[in-house]
Amino acid sequence: MKGLFWLVMVILAAFLVMSGCGQGVAPLLSPEANGPVAKVVTKPGWEGKWENTLAEARKEGVVRLYSLWGSETRVLLSQGFKARYGIELEFSPFARGSDLLAKVQAERRAGLYLADAFGAGPPTLLVTMKPEGLLGPFEPLLSLPEVTDPKLWIGGQIPFLDKERLAIGMLAVLQRHIVYNTDMVKEGEVTAYKDLLKPQYKGRIAMADPSLTGTANAMFGHIARDLWTVEEASDWLRQLIRQQEAVILREHRMVVEWTARGKYAIGLAGQTEAVAEFIKLGAPISVAVQPEGHFISSAGGGVSLAARPAHPSATAVFVNWLLGKEGQALFAVKGYGYPSLRLDVPAEGINPIFIVRPGEKVFQDSEELVVFRGEMLEVAKKVMDQASR
């Protein structure tokens, strides 16, 4: 019996120690007695996805963007994005879409995937980059409601430029292609493309190269498709070069700068961002308003993702921010000086000449027109070769 008694006592002592009566051990009580049990909370839907993406993005620390966007726009975006998320936005600027394409193709041949996204106009993205398989899908990366909500966009949908949804246009740019020096040309003196064939403008016109992707190609395609025929547009271009001795510049920005400096009285199809920039600086230039009509495009304000982004999470954070209200206020209004396609981004401070006037005739940009403009590159090249003989 004594052995049994001591055995019971040993078991009882062990139980008391395990139940928390021993020093430094919490007593064995019900969960309710110990207070509420901490639970791991996972946010549902887009919130959880966004927090995870943001955490990974900060580890990656950088987004590399190859673009044709101007210096002011690049600085605004870099500073704004870093201030918001602490992530660097590194730009590799290019003057032409063909240069951007050559860079990415060279990297691919070397087995390098350095770029995360591309910033350029629809021709560069859809005619130059897309056929080479260099663009990746957008929609898996878009998660913020302020981006995905169609009610926040003009037209009631995210402004994809193509059916495959590989490029997005962000600007509502009214294209006014004829820029003139106000000290040399009076307001209302030029109101149509054919006015440029008048004798008084011989030797006084600088024009961007329409055989390169960019504003001049967009203008040439618009004239050939919306206003006239391909034959009529080709004849006009031929006369402009041969008869009017228009100087052709490969640098679209230079067209605007030389017009602002008075080297030429008229600049044709210069860089749209540069027009807004020089007007803001007080340069003596303005744009012609043409009753024959203008077309609205995203100009250089398009964005696409690399097929294989080097920093996928940081890229996702960037495009959600860029397409949001804050990003568009910096990119469209402050950077480009044009209205955004977002309905909640005020157009305050934008020069009225870049906003459609009541009753003004306009033509909407489209994927079909972008493809047509690509075809017009070769047409323009042939015309220019003929005119120079």
Buried (B, 14 or more C-beta within 10 A) or exposed (E): EEEEEEEEEEEEEEEEEEEEEEEEEEEEEEEEEEEEEEEEEEEEEBEEBBEEBBEBBBEBEBBBBBBBBBEBBBEBBBEBBEEEBEBBBBBBBBBBBBBBBEBBEEBBEEEEBBBBBBBBBBBBBBBBBBEEEBBBEBEEBBBBEEBBEEEBBEEEEBBBBBEEEBBBBBBBBBBBBBBBBEEBBEEEBBBEBBBBBEEEBEEBBBBBBBBBBBBBBBBBBBBBBBBBEBEEBBEBBBBBBBEBEBBBBBBBBBBBBBBBEEBBBBBBBBBBBBBBBBBEEEBBBBBBBBEEEBBBBBBBBBBBBBBEBBBBBBBBBBBBBBBBBBBBBBBBBBBBBBBBBBEEBEBEEBBEBBEBEEEEEBBEBBBEBBBBBBEBBEBBBEBBEEBEE
